[in-house]
Amino acid sequence: IHQDGQGIVGSYVHEVAEQKGIETTLAARQENFPLQVKVKKQ
């Protein structure tokens, strides 16, 4: 994260990854934290 500005935080089946991405984004927004979540296929 400190060199590229991004990092891999988990490896899940796509449906689980999508749900975790949504939940994480909502939690960050509730705390006014500027977090960007991207779900990518590997």
mmCIF entry with sequence, helices, sheets and N, C-alpha, C, O atoms, coordinates in Angstrom:
data_MODEL
# 
_entry.id   MODEL 
# 
_entity.id                         1 
_entity.type                       polymer 
_entity.pdbx_number_of_molecules   1 
# 
_entity_poly.entity_id                      1 
_entity_poly.type                           'polypeptide(L)' 
_entity_poly.nstd_linkage                   no 
_entity_poly.nstd_monomer                   no 
_entity_poly.pdbx_seq_one_letter_code       IHQDGQGIVGSYVHEVAEQKGIETTLAARQENFPLQVKVKKQ 
_entity_poly.pdbx_seq_one_letter_code_can   IHQDGQGIVGSYVHEVAEQKGIETTLAARQENFPLQVKVKKQ 
_entity_poly.pdbx_strand_id                 A 
# 
loop_
_entity_poly_seq.entity_id 
_entity_poly_seq.num 
_entity_poly_seq.mon_id 
_entity_poly_seq.hetero 
1 1  ILE n 
1 2  HIS n 
1 3  GLN n 
1 4  ASP n 
1 5  GLY n 
1 6  GLN n 
1 7  GLY n 
1 8  ILE n 
1 9  VAL n 
1 10 GLY n 
1 11 SER n 
1 12 TYR n 
1 13 VAL n 
1 14 HIS n 
1 15 GLU n 
1 16 VAL n 
1 17 ALA n 
1 18 GLU n 
1 19 GLN n 
1 20 LYS n 
1 21 GLY n 
1 22 ILE n 
1 23 GLU n 
1 24 THR n 
1 25 THR n 
1 26 LEU n 
1 27 ALA n 
1 28 ALA n 
1 29 ARG n 
1 30 GLN n 
1 31 GLU n 
1 32 ASN n 
1 33 PHE n 
1 34 PRO n 
1 35 LEU n 
1 36 GLN n 
1 37 VAL n 
1 38 LYS n 
1 39 VAL n 
1 40 LYS n 
1 41 LYS n 
1 42 GLN n 
# 
_struct_asym.id          A 
_struct_asym.entity_id   1 
# 
_struct_conf.conf_type_id            HELX_P 
_struct_conf.id                      HELX_P1 
_struct_conf.pdbx_PDB_helix_id       AA1 
_struct_conf.beg_label_comp_id       HIS 
_struct_conf.beg_label_asym_id       A 
_struct_conf.beg_label_seq_id        14 
_struct_conf.pdbx_beg_PDB_ins_code   ? 
_struct_conf.end_label_comp_id       GLN 
_struct_conf.end_label_asym_id       A 
_struct_conf.end_label_seq_id        30 
_struct_conf.pdbx_end_PDB_ins_code   ? 
_struct_conf.beg_auth_comp_id        HIS 
_struct_conf.beg_auth_asym_id        A 
_struct_conf.beg_auth_seq_id         14 
_struct_conf.end_auth_comp_id        GLN 
_struct_conf.end_auth_asym_id        A 
_struct_conf.end_auth_seq_id         30 
_struct_conf.pdbx_PDB_helix_class    1 
_struct_conf.details                 ? 
_struct_conf.pdbx_PDB_helix_length   17 
# 
_struct_conf_type.id          HELX_P 
_struct_conf_type.criteria    ? 
_struct_conf_type.reference   ? 
# 
loop_
_atom_site.group_PDB 
_atom_site.id 
_atom_site.type_symbol 
_atom_site.label_atom_id 
_atom_site.label_alt_id 
_atom_site.label_comp_id 
_atom_site.label_asym_id 
_atom_site.label_entity_id 
_atom_site.label_seq_id 
_atom_site.pdbx_PDB_ins_code 
_atom_site.Cartn_x 
_atom_site.Cartn_y 
_atom_site.Cartn_z 
_atom_site.occupancy 
_atom_site.B_iso_or_equiv 
_atom_site.pdbx_formal_charge 
_atom_site.auth_seq_id 
_atom_site.auth_comp_id 
_atom_site.auth_asym_id 
_atom_site.auth_atom_id 
_atom_site.pdbx_PDB_model_num 
ATOM 1   N N  . ILE A 1 1  ? 0.833   -1.188  0.000   1.00 0.00 ? 1  ILE A N  1 
ATOM 2   C CA . ILE A 1 1  ? 0.000   0.000   0.000   1.00 0.00 ? 1  ILE A CA 1 
ATOM 3   C C  . ILE A 1 1  ? 0.874   1.246   0.000   1.00 0.00 ? 1  ILE A C  1 
ATOM 4   O O  . ILE A 1 1  ? 0.567   2.214   -0.697  1.00 0.00 ? 1  ILE A O  1 
ATOM 5   N N  . HIS A 1 2  ? 1.940   1.238   0.759   1.00 0.00 ? 2  HIS A N  1 
ATOM 6   C CA . HIS A 1 2  ? 2.756   2.437   0.900   1.00 0.00 ? 2  HIS A CA 1 
ATOM 7   C C  . HIS A 1 2  ? 3.553   2.757   -0.357  1.00 0.00 ? 2  HIS A C  1 
ATOM 8   O O  . HIS A 1 2  ? 3.966   3.902   -0.539  1.00 0.00 ? 2  HIS A O  1 
ATOM 9   N N  . GLN A 1 3  ? 3.781   1.775   -1.234  1.00 0.00 ? 3  GLN A N  1 
ATOM 10  C CA . GLN A 1 3  ? 4.537   2.022   -2.455  1.00 0.00 ? 3  GLN A CA 1 
ATOM 11  C C  . GLN A 1 3  ? 3.627   2.220   -3.660  1.00 0.00 ? 3  GLN A C  1 
ATOM 12  O O  . GLN A 1 3  ? 3.879   3.096   -4.488  1.00 0.00 ? 3  GLN A O  1 
ATOM 13  N N  . ASP A 1 4  ? 2.582   1.425   -3.766  1.00 0.00 ? 4  ASP A N  1 
ATOM 14  C CA . ASP A 1 4  ? 1.705   1.462   -4.938  1.00 0.00 ? 4  ASP A CA 1 
ATOM 15  C C  . ASP A 1 4  ? 0.371   2.143   -4.684  1.00 0.00 ? 4  ASP A C  1 
ATOM 16  O O  . ASP A 1 4  ? -0.346  2.457   -5.634  1.00 0.00 ? 4  ASP A O  1 
ATOM 17  N N  . GLY A 1 5  ? 0.025   2.378   -3.437  1.00 0.00 ? 5  GLY A N  1 
ATOM 18  C CA . GLY A 1 5  ? -1.262  2.978   -3.122  1.00 0.00 ? 5  GLY A CA 1 
ATOM 19  C C  . GLY A 1 5  ? -2.409  1.990   -3.118  1.00 0.00 ? 5  GLY A C  1 
ATOM 20  O O  . GLY A 1 5  ? -3.573  2.384   -3.034  1.00 0.00 ? 5  GLY A O  1 
ATOM 21  N N  . GLN A 1 6  ? -2.086  0.696   -3.209  1.00 0.00 ? 6  GLN A N  1 
ATOM 22  C CA . GLN A 1 6  ? -3.121  -0.327  -3.193  1.00 0.00 ? 6  GLN A CA 1 
ATOM 23  C C  . GLN A 1 6  ? -2.537  -1.629  -2.661  1.00 0.00 ? 6  GLN A C  1 
ATOM 24  O O  . GLN A 1 6  ? -1.320  -1.811  -2.627  1.00 0.00 ? 6  GLN A O  1 
ATOM 25  N N  . GLY A 1 7  ? -3.415  -2.522  -2.251  1.00 0.00 ? 7  GLY A N  1 
ATOM 26  C CA . GLY A 1 7  ? -2.966  -3.809  -1.754  1.00 0.00 ? 7  GLY A CA 1 
ATOM 27  C C  . GLY A 1 7  ? -4.089  -4.825  -1.783  1.00 0.00 ? 7  GLY A C  1 
ATOM 28  O O  . GLY A 1 7  ? -5.266  -4.466  -1.783  1.00 0.00 ? 7  GLY A O  1 
ATOM 29  N N  . ILE A 1 8  ? -3.718  -6.099  -1.808  1.00 0.00 ? 8  ILE A N  1 
ATOM 30  C CA . ILE A 1 8  ? -4.691  -7.188  -1.770  1.00 0.00 ? 8  ILE A CA 1 
ATOM 31  C C  . ILE A 1 8  ? -4.964  -7.506  -0.308  1.00 0.00 ? 8  ILE A C  1 
ATOM 32  O O  . ILE A 1 8  ? -4.034  -7.696  0.476   1.00 0.00 ? 8  ILE A O  1 
ATOM 33  N N  . VAL A 1 9  ? -6.235  -7.564  0.058   1.00 0.00 ? 9  VAL A N  1 
ATOM 34  C CA . VAL A 1 9  ? -6.586  -7.818  1.455   1.00 0.00 ? 9  VAL A CA 1 
ATOM 35  C C  . VAL A 1 9  ? -7.297  -9.144  1.664   1.00 0.00 ? 9  VAL A C  1 
ATOM 36  O O  . VAL A 1 9  ? -7.546  -9.532  2.806   1.00 0.00 ? 9  VAL A O  1 
ATOM 37  N N  . GLY A 1 10 ? -7.629  -9.845  0.591   1.00 0.00 ? 10 GLY A N  1 
ATOM 38  C CA . GLY A 1 10 ? -8.293  -11.126 0.754   1.00 0.00 ? 10 GLY A CA 1 
ATOM 39  C C  . GLY A 1 10 ? -8.534  -11.796 -0.580  1.00 0.00 ? 10 GLY A C  1 
ATOM 40  O O  . GLY A 1 10 ? -8.472  -11.159 -1.631  1.00 0.00 ? 10 GLY A O  1 
ATOM 41  N N  . SER A 1 11 ? -8.810  -13.086 -0.527  1.00 0.00 ? 11 SER A N  1 
ATOM 42  C CA . SER A 1 11 ? -9.113  -13.857 -1.721  1.00 0.00 ? 11 SER A CA 1 
ATOM 43  C C  . SER A 1 11 ? -10.364 -14.685 -1.426  1.00 0.00 ? 11 SER A C  1 
ATOM 44  O O  . SER A 1 11 ? -10.344 -15.575 -0.576  1.00 0.00 ? 11 SER A O  1 
ATOM 45  N N  . TYR A 1 12 ? -11.440 -14.384 -2.132  1.00 0.00 ? 12 TYR A N  1 
ATOM 46  C CA . TYR A 1 12 ? -12.734 -15.015 -1.879  1.00 0.00 ? 12 TYR A CA 1 
ATOM 47  C C  . TYR A 1 12 ? -13.399 -15.373 -3.204  1.00 0.00 ? 12 TYR A C  1 
ATOM 48  O O  . TYR A 1 12 ? -13.011 -14.870 -4.258  1.00 0.00 ? 12 TYR A O  1 
ATOM 49  N N  . VAL A 1 13 ? -14.411 -16.251 -3.142  1.00 0.00 ? 13 VAL A N  1 
ATOM 50  C CA . VAL A 1 13 ? -15.222 -16.475 -4.335  1.00 0.00 ? 13 VAL A CA 1 
ATOM 51  C C  . VAL A 1 13 ? -15.884 -15.143 -4.675  1.00 0.00 ? 13 VAL A C  1 
ATOM 52  O O  . VAL A 1 13 ? -16.085 -14.308 -3.792  1.00 0.00 ? 13 VAL A O  1 
ATOM 53  N N  . HIS A 1 14 ? -16.219 -14.941 -5.923  1.00 0.00 ? 14 HIS A N  1 
ATOM 54  C CA . HIS A 1 14 ? -16.657 -13.628 -6.398  1.00 0.00 ? 14 HIS A CA 1 
ATOM 55  C C  . HIS A 1 14 ? -17.853 -13.069 -5.628  1.00 0.00 ? 14 HIS A C  1 
ATOM 56  O O  . HIS A 1 14 ? -17.862 -11.888 -5.280  1.00 0.00 ? 14 HIS A O  1 
ATOM 57  N N  . GLU A 1 15 ? -18.853 -13.891 -5.361  1.00 0.00 ? 15 GLU A N  1 
ATOM 58  C CA . GLU A 1 15 ? -20.052 -13.409 -4.668  1.00 0.00 ? 15 GLU A CA 1 
ATOM 59  C C  . GLU A 1 15 ? -19.718 -12.910 -3.262  1.00 0.00 ? 15 GLU A C  1 
ATOM 60  O O  . GLU A 1 15 ? -20.231 -11.879 -2.827  1.00 0.00 ? 15 GLU A O  1 
ATOM 61  N N  . VAL A 1 16 ? -18.873 -13.630 -2.567  1.00 0.00 ? 16 VAL A N  1 
ATOM 62  C CA . VAL A 1 16 ? -18.467 -13.230 -1.217  1.00 0.00 ? 16 VAL A CA 1 
ATOM 63  C C  . VAL A 1 16 ? -17.643 -11.950 -1.288  1.00 0.00 ? 16 VAL A C  1 
ATOM 64  O O  . VAL A 1 16 ? -17.820 -11.050 -0.466  1.00 0.00 ? 16 VAL A O  1 
ATOM 65  N N  . ALA A 1 17 ? -16.750 -11.864 -2.258  1.00 0.00 ? 17 ALA A N  1 
ATOM 66  C CA . ALA A 1 17 ? -15.921 -10.669 -2.419  1.00 0.00 ? 17 ALA A CA 1 
ATOM 67  C C  . ALA A 1 17 ? -16.779 -9.440  -2.690  1.00 0.00 ? 17 ALA A C  1 
ATOM 68  O O  . ALA A 1 17 ? -16.524 -8.376  -2.125  1.00 0.00 ? 17 ALA A O  1 
ATOM 69  N N  . GLU A 1 18 ? -17.782 -9.566  -3.537  1.00 0.00 ? 18 GLU A N  1 
ATOM 70  C CA . GLU A 1 18 ? -18.677 -8.447  -3.829  1.00 0.00 ? 18 GLU A CA 1 
ATOM 71  C C  . GLU A 1 18 ? -19.384 -7.979  -2.561  1.00 0.00 ? 18 GLU A C  1 
ATOM 72  O O  . GLU A 1 18 ? -19.462 -6.778  -2.302  1.00 0.00 ? 18 GLU A O  1 
ATOM 73  N N  . GLN A 1 19 ? -19.898 -8.918  -1.774  1.00 0.00 ? 19 GLN A N  1 
ATOM 74  C CA . GLN A 1 19 ? -20.611 -8.561  -0.545  1.00 0.00 ? 19 GLN A CA 1 
ATOM 75  C C  . GLN A 1 19 ? -19.680 -7.897  0.457   1.00 0.00 ? 19 GLN A C  1 
ATOM 76  O O  . GLN A 1 19 ? -20.047 -6.901  1.080   1.00 0.00 ? 19 GLN A O  1 
ATOM 77  N N  . LYS A 1 20 ? -18.478 -8.440  0.617   1.00 0.00 ? 20 LYS A N  1 
ATOM 78  C CA . LYS A 1 20 ? -17.512 -7.840  1.543   1.00 0.00 ? 20 LYS A CA 1 
ATOM 79  C C  . LYS A 1 20 ? -17.118 -6.442  1.078   1.00 0.00 ? 20 LYS A C  1 
ATOM 80  O O  . LYS A 1 20 ? -16.917 -5.548  1.900   1.00 0.00 ? 20 LYS A O  1 
ATOM 81  N N  . GLY A 1 21 ? -17.007 -6.249  -0.228  1.00 0.00 ? 21 GLY A N  1 
ATOM 82  C CA . GLY A 1 21 ? -16.686 -4.930  -0.762  1.00 0.00 ? 21 GLY A CA 1 
ATOM 83  C C  . GLY A 1 21 ? -17.766 -3.916  -0.440  1.00 0.00 ? 21 GLY A C  1 
ATOM 84  O O  . GLY A 1 21 ? -17.467 -2.783  -0.061  1.00 0.00 ? 21 GLY A O  1 
ATOM 85  N N  . ILE A 1 22 ? -19.013 -4.315  -0.588  1.00 0.00 ? 22 ILE A N  1 
ATOM 86  C CA . ILE A 1 22 ? -20.145 -3.432  -0.273  1.00 0.00 ? 22 ILE A CA 1 
ATOM 87  C C  . ILE A 1 22 ? -20.159 -3.097  1.213   1.00 0.00 ? 22 ILE A C  1 
ATOM 88  O O  . ILE A 1 22 ? -20.290 -1.933  1.590   1.00 0.00 ? 22 ILE A O  1 
ATOM 89  N N  . GLU A 1 23 ? -20.024 -4.110  2.051   1.00 0.00 ? 23 GLU A N  1 
ATOM 90  C CA . GLU A 1 23 ? -20.055 -3.891  3.503   1.00 0.00 ? 23 GLU A CA 1 
ATOM 91  C C  . GLU A 1 23 ? -18.908 -2.988  3.958   1.00 0.00 ? 23 GLU A C  1 
ATOM 92  O O  . GLU A 1 23 ? -19.096 -2.120  4.810   1.00 0.00 ? 23 GLU A O  1 
ATOM 93  N N  . THR A 1 24 ? -17.734 -3.194  3.394   1.00 0.00 ? 24 THR A N  1 
ATOM 94  C CA . THR A 1 24 ? -16.568 -2.388  3.761   1.00 0.00 ? 24 THR A CA 1 
ATOM 95  C C  . THR A 1 24 ? -16.737 -0.946  3.314   1.00 0.00 ? 24 THR A C  1 
ATOM 96  O O  . THR A 1 24 ? -16.410 -0.022  4.059   1.00 0.00 ? 24 THR A O  1 
ATOM 97  N N  . THR A 1 25 ? -17.243 -0.748  2.106   1.00 0.00 ? 25 THR A N  1 
ATOM 98  C CA . THR A 1 25 ? -17.472 0.605   1.599   1.00 0.00 ? 25 THR A CA 1 
ATOM 99  C C  . THR A 1 25 ? -18.484 1.341   2.463   1.00 0.00 ? 25 THR A C  1 
ATOM 100 O O  . THR A 1 25 ? -18.279 2.507   2.801   1.00 0.00 ? 25 THR A O  1 
ATOM 101 N N  . LEU A 1 26 ? -19.572 0.675   2.821   1.00 0.00 ? 26 LEU A N  1 
ATOM 102 C CA . LEU A 1 26 ? -20.590 1.305   3.668   1.00 0.00 ? 26 LEU A CA 1 
ATOM 103 C C  . LEU A 1 26 ? -20.034 1.672   5.041   1.00 0.00 ? 26 LEU A C  1 
ATOM 104 O O  . LEU A 1 26 ? -20.311 2.755   5.556   1.00 0.00 ? 26 LEU A O  1 
ATOM 105 N N  . ALA A 1 27 ? -19.256 0.778   5.631   1.00 0.00 ? 27 ALA A N  1 
ATOM 106 C CA . ALA A 1 27 ? -18.671 1.058   6.949   1.00 0.00 ? 27 ALA A CA 1 
ATOM 107 C C  . ALA A 1 27 ? -17.718 2.245   6.874   1.00 0.00 ? 27 ALA A C  1 
ATOM 108 O O  . ALA A 1 27 ? -17.712 3.090   7.768   1.00 0.00 ? 27 ALA A O  1 
ATOM 109 N N  . ALA A 1 28 ? -16.916 2.317   5.823   1.00 0.00 ? 28 ALA A N  1 
ATOM 110 C CA . ALA A 1 28 ? -15.981 3.434   5.662   1.00 0.00 ? 28 ALA A CA 1 
ATOM 111 C C  . ALA A 1 28 ? -16.731 4.748   5.482   1.00 0.00 ? 28 ALA A C  1 
ATOM 112 O O  . ALA A 1 28 ? -16.349 5.764   6.062   1.00 0.00 ? 28 ALA A O  1 
ATOM 113 N N  . ARG A 1 29 ? -17.784 4.736   4.690   1.00 0.00 ? 29 ARG A N  1 
ATOM 114 C CA . ARG A 1 29 ? -18.571 5.960   4.472   1.00 0.00 ? 29 ARG A CA 1 
ATOM 115 C C  . ARG A 1 29 ? -19.237 6.436   5.757   1.00 0.00 ? 29 ARG A C  1 
ATOM 116 O O  . ARG A 1 29 ? -19.312 7.640   6.005   1.00 0.00 ? 29 ARG A O  1 
ATOM 117 N N  . GLN A 1 30 ? -19.717 5.511   6.572   1.00 0.00 ? 30 GLN A N  1 
ATOM 118 C CA . GLN A 1 30 ? -20.358 5.887   7.839   1.00 0.00 ? 30 GLN A CA 1 
ATOM 119 C C  . GLN A 1 30 ? -19.380 6.596   8.768   1.00 0.00 ? 30 GLN A C  1 
ATOM 120 O O  . GLN A 1 30 ? -19.784 7.421   9.587   1.00 0.00 ? 30 GLN A O  1 
ATOM 121 N N  . GLU A 1 31 ? -18.106 6.278   8.641   1.00 0.00 ? 31 GLU A N  1 
ATOM 122 C CA . GLU A 1 31 ? -17.073 6.897   9.478   1.00 0.00 ? 31 GLU A CA 1 
ATOM 123 C C  . GLU A 1 31 ? -16.362 8.042   8.754   1.00 0.00 ? 31 GLU A C  1 
ATOM 124 O O  . GLU A 1 31 ? -15.365 8.570   9.247   1.00 0.00 ? 31 GLU A O  1 
ATOM 125 N N  . ASN A 1 32 ? -16.882 8.424   7.573   1.00 0.00 ? 32 ASN A N  1 
ATOM 126 C CA . ASN A 1 32 ? -16.270 9.484   6.760   1.00 0.00 ? 32 ASN A CA 1 
ATOM 127 C C  . ASN A 1 32 ? -14.806 9.196   6.453   1.00 0.00 ? 32 ASN A C  1 
ATOM 128 O O  . ASN A 1 32 ? -13.966 10.096  6.477   1.00 0.00 ? 32 ASN A O  1 
ATOM 129 N N  . PHE A 1 33 ? -14.508 7.928   6.162   1.00 0.00 ? 33 PHE A N  1 
ATOM 130 C CA . PHE A 1 33 ? -13.149 7.510   5.835   1.00 0.00 ? 33 PHE A CA 1 
ATOM 131 C C  . PHE A 1 33 ? -13.057 7.311   4.327   1.00 0.00 ? 33 PHE A C  1 
ATOM 132 O O  . PHE A 1 33 ? -13.863 6.570   3.763   1.00 0.00 ? 33 PHE A O  1 
ATOM 133 N N  . PRO A 1 34 ? -12.100 7.949   3.658   1.00 0.00 ? 34 PRO A N  1 
ATOM 134 C CA . PRO A 1 34 ? -12.018 7.900   2.195   1.00 0.00 ? 34 PRO A CA 1 
ATOM 135 C C  . PRO A 1 34 ? -11.376 6.607   1.678   1.00 0.00 ? 34 PRO A C  1 
ATOM 136 O O  . PRO A 1 34 ? -10.274 6.634   1.130   1.00 0.00 ? 34 PRO A O  1 
ATOM 137 N N  . LEU A 1 35 ? -12.058 5.497   1.853   1.00 0.00 ? 35 LEU A N  1 
ATOM 138 C CA . LEU A 1 35 ? -11.539 4.204   1.422   1.00 0.00 ? 35 LEU A CA 1 
ATOM 139 C C  . LEU A 1 35 ? -12.185 3.813   0.104   1.00 0.00 ? 35 LEU A C  1 
ATOM 140 O O  . LEU A 1 35 ? -13.400 3.923   -0.061  1.00 0.00 ? 35 LEU A O  1 
ATOM 141 N N  . GLN A 1 36 ? -11.366 3.357   -0.832  1.00 0.00 ? 36 GLN A N  1 
ATOM 142 C CA . GLN A 1 36 ? -11.884 2.874   -2.111  1.00 0.00 ? 36 GLN A CA 1 
ATOM 143 C C  . GLN A 1 36 ? -11.677 1.363   -2.159  1.00 0.00 ? 36 GLN A C  1 
ATOM 144 O O  . GLN A 1 36 ? -10.568 0.876   -1.940  1.00 0.00 ? 36 GLN A O  1 
ATOM 145 N N  . VAL A 1 37 ? -12.741 0.630   -2.445  1.00 0.00 ? 37 VAL A N  1 
ATOM 146 C CA . VAL A 1 37 ? -12.688 -0.827  -2.508  1.00 0.00 ? 37 VAL A CA 1 
ATOM 147 C C  . VAL A 1 37 ? -12.935 -1.254  -3.945  1.00 0.00 ? 37 VAL A C  1 
ATOM 148 O O  . VAL A 1 37 ? -13.894 -0.817  -4.581  1.00 0.00 ? 37 VAL A O  1 
ATOM 149 N N  . LYS A 1 38 ? -12.054 -2.118  -4.452  1.00 0.00 ? 38 LYS A N  1 
ATOM 150 C CA . LYS A 1 38 ? -12.224 -2.677  -5.792  1.00 0.00 ? 38 LYS A CA 1 
ATOM 151 C C  . LYS A 1 38 ? -12.217 -4.192  -5.678  1.00 0.00 ? 38 LYS A C  1 
ATOM 152 O O  . LYS A 1 38 ? -11.375 -4.765  -4.986  1.00 0.00 ? 38 LYS A O  1 
ATOM 153 N N  . VAL A 1 39 ? -13.153 -4.838  -6.355  1.00 0.00 ? 39 VAL A N  1 
ATOM 154 C CA . VAL A 1 39 ? -13.200 -6.296  -6.399  1.00 0.00 ? 39 VAL A CA 1 
ATOM 155 C C  . VAL A 1 39 ? -12.742 -6.704  -7.788  1.00 0.00 ? 39 VAL A C  1 
ATOM 156 O O  . VAL A 1 39 ? -13.327 -6.299  -8.792  1.00 0.00 ? 39 VAL A O  1 
ATOM 157 N N  . LYS A 1 40 ? -11.682 -7.516  -7.834  1.00 0.00 ? 40 LYS A N  1 
ATOM 158 C CA . LYS A 1 40 ? -11.110 -7.936  -9.116  1.00 0.00 ? 40 LYS A CA 1 
ATOM 159 C C  . LYS A 1 40 ? -11.036 -9.454  -9.182  1.00 0.00 ? 40 LYS A C  1 
ATOM 160 O O  . LYS A 1 40 ? -10.816 -10.123 -8.172  1.00 0.00 ? 40 LYS A O  1 
ATOM 161 N N  . LYS A 1 41 ? -11.219 -9.978  -10.365 1.00 0.00 ? 41 LYS A N  1 
ATOM 162 C CA . LYS A 1 41 ? -10.995 -11.407 -10.574 1.00 0.00 ? 41 LYS A CA 1 
ATOM 163 C C  . LYS A 1 41 ? -9.499  -11.617 -10.773 1.00 0.00 ? 41 LYS A C  1 
ATOM 164 O O  . LYS A 1 41 ? -8.838  -10.844 -11.466 1.00 0.00 ? 41 LYS A O  1 
ATOM 165 N N  . GLN A 1 42 ? -8.980  -12.665 -10.160 1.00 0.00 ? 42 GLN A N  1 
ATOM 166 C CA . GLN A 1 42 ? -7.543  -12.963 -10.275 1.00 0.00 ? 42 GLN A CA 1 
ATOM 167 C C  . GLN A 1 42 ? -7.318  -14.092 -11.237 1.00 0.00 ? 42 GLN A C  1 
ATOM 168 O O  . GLN A 1 42 ? -6.175  -14.489 -11.468 1.00 0.00 ? 42 GLN A O  1 
# 
